Amino acid sequence: MTIRRLQVIILTVVLAGCGNIQGQLDNEKISSLNYDTTDCAALIAQRNQKMAEVSRLTNGAGYQDPNIIVGLGPFLPDYRTNNQKQAGPLQGQVDSMTRSIDRRKCAG
């Protein structure tokens, strides 16, 4: 085994152990079924509150998943800013709540 291959293997192991970004992004996706038992009015209020928090954390720009080169997600560390890391799970909740609201045809 050459030195170059050994360096690549070590780098891959180190990066994979740092908490990869793809795993974090996957954890931010939530099933909308979790919200189907919540009253529509309460769910809309919760969603609006979380949307406002996402807006605050992103300075009004809204949250967008980072662009990751296909195949490298499991090996890249989570390089997002602290605000982006906080906004990601909130956006996942907002998306799930919106799907539940739309599916149940809640007025609002």
C-alpha positions in Angstrom: 0.0 0.0 0.0 1.4 3.3 -1.0 1.7 6.3 1.3 -0.8 8.2 -0.8 -3.5 5.6 -0.4 -2.9 5.4 3.3 -3.4 9.1 3.6 -6.7 9.0 1.7 -7.9 6.1 3.9 -7.0 8.0 7.1 -8.6 11.2 5.8 -11.8 9.3 4.9 -12.1 7.6 8.3 -11.5 10.9 10.1 -14.1 12.8 8.1 -16.7 10.0 8.4 -16.3 10.0 12.1 -16.9 13.7 12.5 -20.7 13.6 12.1 -21.4 13.7 8.4 -23.6 16.3 6.9 -25.8 13.8 5.0 -26.8 12.1 8.3 -27.6 15.4 9.9 -29.8 16.5 6.9 -31.6 13.1 6.9 -32.4 13.5 10.7 -34.0 16.9 9.9 -36.7 15.3 7.7 -39.8 14.4 9.8 -42.9 12.4 9.0 -46.0 14.6 8.8 -48.0 11.8 10.4 -46.6 13.0 13.8 -48.8 16.1 13.5 -52.1 14.5 12.4 -53.4 14.3 16.0 -52.8 18.0 16.7 -55.7 20.3 16.3 -55.6 22.3 13.1 -55.7 25.8 14.7 -52.9 24.8 17.2 -50.8 23.2 14.4 -51.1 26.3 12.2 -50.0 28.5 15.1 -47.1 26.2 15.9 -46.0 26.2 12.2 -46.2 30.0 12.0 -44.1 30.3 15.2 -41.4 28.0 13.8 -41.5 29.8 10.4 -40.8 33.1 12.2 -37.9 31.5 14.0 -36.4 30.1 10.8 -36.8 33.6 9.3 -35.0 35.1 12.2 -32.1 32.6 12.1 -31.6 33.1 8.4 -32.1 36.9 8.4 -35.2 36.6 6.3 -33.6 34.5 3.6 -35.3 31.3 4.5 -33.6 27.9 5.0 -32.2 26.0 2.1 -30.4 22.6 2.2 -26.8 23.0 1.3 -25.6 21.8 -2.1 -23.7 18.6 -1.6 -21.7 16.9 -4.3 -23.5 13.6 -4.9 -21.7 10.7 -3.2 -19.7 12.9 -0.8 -22.5 13.6 1.8 -21.5 10.6 4.0 -17.9 11.8 4.1 -18.3 15.6 4.5 -18.5 17.1 8.0 -21.5 19.3 8.8 -20.0 22.7 7.7 -23.1 24.8 8.1 -23.1 27.8 10.4 -24.7 27.5 13.9 -27.8 29.4 12.7 -28.2 27.1 9.7 -27.8 24.1 12.0 -30.6 25.4 14.2 -32.8 26.4 11.3 -32.5 23.0 9.5 -34.5 21.0 12.0 -37.1 23.8 12.4 -37.6 23.9 8.7 -38.0 20.1 8.7 -40.8 20.6 11.3 -42.4 23.4 9.3 -42.4 21.2 6.1 -44.0 18.3 8.0 -46.6 20.5 9.6 -47.5 22.0 6.3 -47.9 18.6 4.7 -50.2 17.6 7.6 -52.2 20.8 7.3 -52.6 20.4 3.5 -53.5 16.7 3.7 -56.2 17.4 6.3 -57.3 20.5 4.5 -57.1 22.7 7.6 -58.4 26.2 7.0 -55.8 28.9 7.6 
